[in-house]
Amino acid sequence: MPIVTVQQGPRDTELKRDLVKRVTDAFVDAYGVPAESVQVWIHEVPADSWGAAGKLTADR
């Protein structure tokens, strides 16, 4: 059973719905597994809880 973890900033539900469908389809196509066996876990991190290039994302 493939499990895919996506870490990202908050996105709206429709975008996440589309992402889950596309990731699932990619595993079905690449590995030949049934869609029911693919799990996609989305971890959303607030902009004030992560940083890049020495700055909080919220400060960019």
ChimeraX attribute file (.defattr): number of C-alpha atoms within 10 A of each C-alpha:
attribute: neighborCount
match mode: 1-to-1
recipient: residues
	/A:1	10
	/A:2	14
	/A:3	12
	/A:4	15
	/A:5	11
	/A:6	13
	/A:7	11
	/A:8	13
	/A:9	15
	/A:10	13
	/A:11	9
	/A:12	7
	/A:13	9
	/A:14	8
	/A:15	9
	/A:16	13
	/A:17	10
	/A:18	11
	/A:19	15
	/A:20	18
	/A:21	12
	/A:22	12
	/A:23	16
	/A:24	23
	/A:25	17
	/A:26	14
	/A:27	18
	/A:28	17
	/A:29	12
	/A:30	9
	/A:31	10
	/A:32	10
	/A:33	15
	/A:34	13
	/A:35	17
	/A:36	9
	/A:37	12
	/A:38	18
	/A:39	15
	/A:40	15
	/A:41	11
	/A:42	16
	/A:43	12
	/A:44	12
	/A:45	12
	/A:46	12
	/A:47	15
	/A:48	12
	/A:49	10
	/A:50	13
	/A:51	13
	/A:52	8
	/A:53	6
	/A:54	6
	/A:55	11
	/A:56	13
	/A:57	15
	/A:58	11
	/A:59	8
	/A:60	8
